Amino acid sequence: MRPPQNDDIRYVVPLLDTVRRLGLGGWLAQFEPEPGQGFLWSDAPEIRLIAAALPNIDEHSGASLAWTLRRAQHLAQRAVP
């Protein structure tokens, strides 16, 4: 795994903290959106919960939130239980 980058520290760490606080780590690790949707176009209520609880949501566009969710998912899938 690559070492943390500035974007990981600025965006991914707060998102992972939020996911953990909400108890959605398992959901994030296993989530698969409908084909052609990805995180950006998904209407999964968990995404709205995460976005509403994210302390730095005002720094995100839809695309950056989707990228951050995908990066966090990658890490969550590789986490040691």
Backbone hydrogen bonds, N-H to C=O, Kabsch-Sander energy under -0.5 kcal/mol:
donor,donor_aa,acceptor,acceptor_aa,energy
9,I,5,Q,-2.0
10,R,6,N,-2.8
11,Y,7,D,-2.7
12,V,7,D,-1.2
13,V,8,D,-2.5
15,L,11,Y,-1.5
16,L,12,V,-2.9
17,D,13,V,-2.4
18,T,14,P,-2.2
19,V,15,L,-2.7
20,R,16,L,-2.4
21,R,17,D,-2.5
22,L,18,T,-2.1
23,G,19,V,-0.6
23,G,20,R,-1.1
24,L,19,V,-2.7
28,L,24,L,-2.8
29,A,25,G,-2.3
30,Q,26,G,-1.6
31,F,27,W,-1.6
37,Q,34,E,-2.3
38,G,34,E,-0.8
41,W,37,Q,-1.6
42,S,38,G,-0.8
47,I,44,A,-1.1
48,R,44,A,-1.0
49,L,45,P,-2.1
50,I,46,E,-2.6
51,A,47,I,-2.7
52,A,48,R,-2.5
53,A,49,L,-1.5
54,L,50,I,-1.0
54,L,51,A,-0.5
57,I,54,L,-1.4
59,E,56,N,-2.0
60,H,57,I,-1.9
65,L,61,S,-2.1
66,A,62,G,-2.2
67,W,63,A,-2.4
68,T,64,S,-2.4
69,L,65,L,-2.7
70,R,66,A,-2.3
71,R,67,W,-2.6
72,A,68,T,-2.8
73,Q,69,L,-2.5
74,H,70,R,-2.1
75,L,71,R,-1.8
76,A,72,A,-2.8
77,Q,73,Q,-2.4
78,R,74,H,-0.6
78,R,75,L,-0.8
79,A,76,A,-0.9
